[in-house]
Amino acid sequence: MDPWLLTYDGFDRAQEGLREALTTLGNGYFATRGAAPEARADGVHYPGTYVAGCYDRLVSQVTDRSVENEDLVNAPNWLPLTFRAGDGDWFTPGRAEILACRHTLDMRRGMLTRLLRVCDSSGRITRVEQRRLVSMDDPHLAALTMTIVPENWSGPLGIRSALDGRVTNSGVARYRGLADRHLSGVAAHAGNGVIELLARTLTSRVEIALAARTTLAGGRHCSGVEEDRVTDDLEIEVRAGEEVTVEKIVALYTSRDRAIADSATAARTAVVRAGGFGELLDRHVRAWDRLWQRAHVTVEDIEVQQILNLYVFHLLQTISPHITELDVGLPARGLHGEAYRGHVFWDDLFVFPFLAPRFPEITRALLRYRWRRLPEARWSARAAGRTGAMFPWQSGSDGREETPRLHFNPRSGRWLPDRSHLQHHVGLAIACNVWQHYQATKDTGFLAGFGGELLLEIARFFSSLATCEGGRYTIRGVMGPDEYHDGYPGRTEPGVDNNAYTNVMTAWLMRRVLDMIGLVGAEGVTRKEVECFTAMAERMRVDFHDGVISQFEGYETLEELDWAAYRHKYTDIRRLDRILEAEGDTPNRYKASKQADVLMLLYLLGAEELGEILTGLGYEWNAGMAARTVDYYLARTCHGSTLSAVVHARVLARLRPGASEPFLVEALSSDVKDIQGGTTAEGIHLGAMAGVAGLFTGSPQTAACDP
């Protein structure tokens, strides 16, 4: 077994979506799923190309309401490349018998290889080798080669290369029925051996330009142009046993790019000037070598090594050093599919501990994305009657709240209110990322500049969110990381009160702001604010019951769930919220969590720092209480998120190492085995991938947000 190779043999309809996601190639600027180049979206295959930060907003009708969603746009498909023998059918899925098939992802070199033997309806057998790259050297280039050997026939060989703008955002089943056509064709052109396609997003008006140069020695060209598709047909005479190679070099630019006159000219110029596949591959491999020198994580177990290579590979493909020149955040599902609509959540909290020591230029760029949206976050806070900056739970192009007001339960078929915009703890995650970057770089200039501005504005928001009641600061009407509890049974107002994670991390935030003031001074901070920050660092409210931290105020009054009965009835209860809603019930009634909430405190802070904060707040806390808290919530969590196994593996590795193995195995399997049952096909889970890599680096006692 080579830990640098991920290989799939044969064709499996049920697994094709997963394979396409896990063999995606990208470079931080754009990424393309590992779909076969002759395939179209057909329910089995889903070719998708996604440009970092390229969003578009559409309105859909859901029941009697208009619902607006912003999506990461599925760009025109640059892959199409197929062949035919004589006057036979063009090779497409289902039109020929596949005698043999193998896909191999070379993670060290960033290349996808596909080997095929096919037999057409006339009995002609053809052997095919395809190699593909998305250049890590030049982020605007991609390339594909196809070597064909006719085994038992001679005669005309046809090649068809195309750029296809007839694409939609239809890769997530539960989004189907909503508006999904984000592109309009603007222009298509063919000439001088180059085909070109220019499309424009409907509302954001971003132009996406592609140009392709397809070469076949001795081949005769014939081009076809439509409004949203352009083809380049080539033909050559071949003899049995002789190989023929065709190369397709592609350039992709958008109107958001710098230092260009226009996107179409830039793409055309780049593809004309680009070298052949071999030259592009050499530069591409050297670029990957430089990345692996900084990012490679080594372990003794070869199967674990393969998974770690895969997860770090996809992390670097999504947020490579190329993003330092872009205005992009970290999409939770990578550039690998359309789940979560390409939005930015809190997942960078799990990425920064791995990236910041290795690629501080990347973490700085991700924080710049947040800082550029600070005006929108300030406006959101003011609109909510607060001060400071209220960052959105889901962010896209401009930093407004992108969380939908309705979400769909596929189990019940019902649209339901979505209150997850109440997860204000995303601001605490950003603050933690600021501090993580500072800890990795020791850059006080960063704290004195935009990093400190982020930290301070988030602290101002949480100081305005809190109220002092009975000598303690309380925060009401929020959601914690658990996500299952968005309110109390019988209470009309949404949210829960005094979520422990939110309150403890708020105390942590106030401590860090005071540390920052000690390091770089208090310019722009009033004495009253310093007094408030100090008071909140010392008097945040945290509830306890039965010797454990209460997830939120009143948690102890909720009912116990019959876990054994639900596991017996449904087997897989990871999405317990959907199960309960389909039964006419709600998780708000139960002591049941989707993922770690209270235990996130131990993951981020470690037992020692958590103890310092709690005792600093005036609460009793000791090792016995920590152990009881872990056991209590382990028994009441269904792990409906890939992040949950990562958190529990780290927490247990610190407190009782022998107990962490089942969670470590699950965390490793999260995407490579798609343990969430079909979700990876819609996009990888980037936070979990980075979190897994982090489990194998540094000391297990190192906390993400240690001061």
C-alpha positions, 0 to 999 in steps of 0.5 A: 500500500502506498500512502500517497495513493488513493485508488478506486477499482471498478465502477460503483454507482452508489459510491461515485459521488463520494469518489468524485469529492475525494478525488477533487483537484484544486489550488485554492483559487478553484477546484474541480470534482473528480468526475469523469471528463465525459460525464454530465450531471445525471444523478450518479456523476456530478462534475462541478468546478468552484471558484473561491469566493464566487457567489451568486444570490437567487430567490426561490418560492418555498410554500408561500414565502420567498426565500433568498439564498446565496450560493458558491457558484458551479462554474462552467465545466472545463472537463468535457473530453471524449472519443469515438471509434469511426462513426460510433457513439461518443463515449459517455456513461452507459453507451459502452461496456466498461471492461476495466476501470481504475482511478488513482489520486496521487496526493504527493503530486496532485494528479488524478489518473484514470485507466479504462478499457471499453468496448463499444456496440460494434465490439471495438475495444479501446484502452484509455489513460487520462491524467489531470491536474489543477495547477498549484504553480499557476492558479489559473491553469488546469490540464488534462491528457488522454492517451488512446490505444485501439486494441482490435480496430483501425480507422478514424478516431474522433475526439471531442473537447468542450467547454460547457456552461449548461450547468446548475447548482443541483448537487445537493438533493435537499436543495433541489426545487429551489432556484439553481441556475446562476449562470447566463451565457455571454459569449462563446468563440472558437478560432486559432486552435482555442475555444472560449466561453464567457459566462456571467452570474445572474445577480452578482454579475461576476464574469467567468471566462474559460479558454481551452487549447486542445492538441492532437498531432496530425488531427483535423479540427472542426469547432461548434459554437452555441451560446453556452457551449463550445466544442472542438472536434478533432479526427485522426486515422489510427491503427490497432496497437498504436497510441495517440495522445490528446492534450487539453490545457485550460485557463480560468479567470473571473472579473474579480481577478487583479491585474487583468484588462478583462477576464476573457482576454486574460484566459485566452492569453494564458492558455496560448502562452501555457506550455504543454502538459509535461511542462505544467506538470513539472512546475505543479509537482514542484509547487506541491513539494514545497507545500508538503515540506511544510505540512506533512504529518508522519505516523507509523501506521500506513493506513492512518498515514494515507488518511492523514495525507488525504485530509491535509491534501484537501485542506491545502487544495482549499486554502493554499498560499494562493488565497493570500492574494484573494478575499476568501474565507474558509468554506466548511465543505471545501471547494468540493461540492455545494453542501452548506452553499459554500458558506463560511461558518466556524470551522476555521476554529479547527483549522487554525491550530494546524495551519497557523504554525505552518502557514501563518500567511494563510491564517492571516489571509483568512482573518483579513476576510473577517476584517474586511467584513467588519463594517457589516458585522458592526451594522448587524450589531447596531441593527440588533441593538448592540455595540461592537461587531456581530459576525454571522453564523453563515457568511458568504460574499459580503458578510451579511447573515446568510443563514436561511430562515427555513431549513428542510427535513428530508425525513418529514418532508417539512420546511422548518424555522431555522434559528441557527443565526443565534449561534453568536459564538462564531464571534468567539471562534474568530477571536480564538483564531486571532489569538491562535495566529498571534501565538504562532507568530508573536506578531504584536504589530498584528495585535496593534493592527487589524487583529486587535481591532477584530478582538476588541469589536467582538468583545464590545459585542459580547459586553453589550449582549450580556446583562448583569443580574444578581452580581453575575453577567448573563447572556440570554437567547442564544444557541450553543455549538450543540445546535439541537437546542434552539429554545425552551419547551413552551417558551415562544422566544427563541434561544437558550439562556447562559449557554456554558460554552458561550459564557465561559468563552466570553470570560476567556475573550475578556481575559485576552482583550486585557492581555492585548491591552497589556501588550500593545496599549489601550488606544481607542479603549475607554476606561469604562470598557476596561472596567466592563471587560475586567468585570466580565472576566471575573463574573460571568454566570456558569450553571452547574447541576449534579456536579457537572457544568450545565449546558445551559440554564435549565438544562437539568429540568429537561427529560432524559431520552430513551437512547436504547429505544431510539437506537433499536428503532432507527439504528443510526440516530446521528440526525436525531433532530430530524427523527424527533421532528418527523415524530412530531417531537423536538430535541428541545425537550431532551438532554440530548446533543448533536455534538460537543458543547460543554466539552468544546471548552475542554477541547479548546482550553484544556483542563488547566485553563478551563479550571483557571477560568472557572475558579477565577469566576468564583466556582468550584472546579476540580479533576473529579468534576471534569471527569463527571462532566465528560462522562455525563455528556458522552452519554447524551451526545449522538455525534451528528457532526463530523466535528464531534468525534474530533473533539471527543478524541482530543478531550479523552486523549487528555483525560484518559487516553485509552478511551479515546480510540473509538472516537479517533477511529471515527474521526479518521473515517469521517470522510474517507468512509463517509460515516455520515451516510452520503454527506461527503459526496456533497462536499468534504468536512474541512474542519474535521479533516484539519482537526484529525490532522491536529490530533497527530501533531504536537502534544495532546495536552496542547490546547487550541486557545491557551494564553 
